[in-house]
Amino acid sequence: MKKELTCIVCPVGCRIFVETENSGKITSITGNSCQRGVKYAEAEITNPTRIVTSTAAVENRPGVYLPVKTSAPVPKGEIFTVMEKINAARAKAPVHIGDVIIKDVFPGTDILATADID
C-alpha cells in the first residue's frame, strides 16, 4: 500500500511517499529532502499524534472561554477522549498562560492555559 504525506516538520513541505506491506510494516519512504522527513513519516504511519487545542469554560466568568492546549502530543485515537475531558472542565479565574487546567488528561500530558484571564 502506498500513502502520500505532506511533511510538516519544516517550511519546505516535502511530499513524502510511504509504502507499507499489508501488515503495516514500512518498506520504503521517498520524497523527503532531509532525515527529519523520514522520522515524521515513520511516526505518522506507525503512531500518529497531535497537539490538541480547544477552549474551556471559565466558571466564574459566564460566557468566557479560555484557550487551552495539551502539553504534549497525544495519539490521534485519544483526541475525542481528551476533548470530552476539556468540554467537562471549568477553569477558575484568574488564570495565567501555562497554568495547568487538567492534570494528566492523558498519561504524562496536561491541559494548559494559553491566555491570561484576570
C-alpha positions in Angstrom: 0.0 0.0 0.0 1.3 3.5 -0.8 0.4 6.6 1.1 1.3 10.2 0.4 2.0 12.7 3.2 3.0 16.3 3.3 5.8 16.8 5.8 5.1 19.5 8.4 8.5 19.4 10.2 9.8 22.5 8.3 8.5 25.0 5.8 9.6 23.0 2.7 6.6 20.8 3.0 8.0 17.8 1.1 5.6 15.3 -0.5 6.6 12.1 1.1 5.5 8.7 -0.2 5.4 5.7 2.2 5.0 2.2 1.1 3.9 -0.5 3.5 3.2 -4.2 3.5 -0.3 -5.4 4.4 1.0 -6.0 7.9 1.7 -2.3 8.2 5.5 -2.7 8.1 7.1 0.2 6.2 9.1 -0.9 3.2 10.1 2.4 1.7 10.0 6.2 2.3 10.8 8.6 -0.6 10.3 12.3 -1.4 11.9 13.6 1.8 14.7 16.2 1.5 16.1 15.5 4.9 16.2 12.8 7.6 13.6 14.7 9.7 11.1 13.8 7.0 11.8 10.1 7.4 11.2 10.3 11.1 8.0 12.3 10.6 6.7 9.8 8.1 7.5 6.8 10.3 5.7 8.3 13.2 2.7 9.4 11.1 2.3 5.9 9.8 3.0 3.9 13.0 1.7 6.2 15.8 0.3 9.5 14.7 0.0 12.1 17.4 -1.4 15.6 17.6 -1.3 18.6 19.9 -5.0 19.3 20.9 -6.1 22.9 21.1 -9.6 24.0 22.3 -11.3 26.2 24.8 -12.6 25.6 28.3 -15.4 27.4 30.1 -14.4 29.7 32.9 -16.8 29.0 35.9 -16.7 32.5 37.5 -16.9 34.4 34.1 -20.2 33.5 32.3 -19.8 33.3 28.6 -16.0 33.5 28.8 -13.9 30.7 27.3 -10.2 30.0 28.0 -8.0 28.8 25.1 -6.2 25.7 26.1 -3.8 23.1 24.6 -2.2 19.8 25.5 1.3 20.0 27.0 2.5 17.2 24.6 1.1 15.4 21.5 -1.5 12.7 22.2 -2.3 9.7 20.0 -4.9 10.5 17.4 -7.1 7.8 18.7 -7.3 9.6 22.1 -8.3 13.0 20.8 -12.1 12.5 21.4 -11.5 11.3 24.9 -9.2 14.3 25.6 -11.9 16.6 24.1 -14.6 15.1 26.4 -12.5 16.0 29.4 -11.8 19.5 28.2 -15.5 20.1 27.5 -16.4 19.0 31.0 -13.7 21.1 32.6 -14.3 24.5 34.2 -11.3 26.8 34.8 -11.5 29.4 37.6 -10.2 32.9 37.0 -7.7 34.3 37.5 -5.8 32.1 35.1 -2.4 32.7 33.5 -0.6 31.3 30.5 0.9 27.9 31.3 -1.4 27.2 34.3 -2.5 23.5 34.4 -6.2 23.3 33.8 -6.5 19.5 33.8 -3.7 17.3 35.2 -2.9 14.1 33.4 -5.7 14.4 30.8 -3.6 11.6 29.1 -0.7 9.9 30.9 2.0 12.5 31.2 0.1 15.1 29.4 -1.7 18.1 31.0 -4.2 20.7 29.6 -2.5 24.1 29.8 -4.0 27.6 29.6 -2.8 29.6 26.6 -4.1 33.0 27.6 -4.5 35.1 30.8 -7.9 35.8 32.3 -8.0 38.1 35.3 
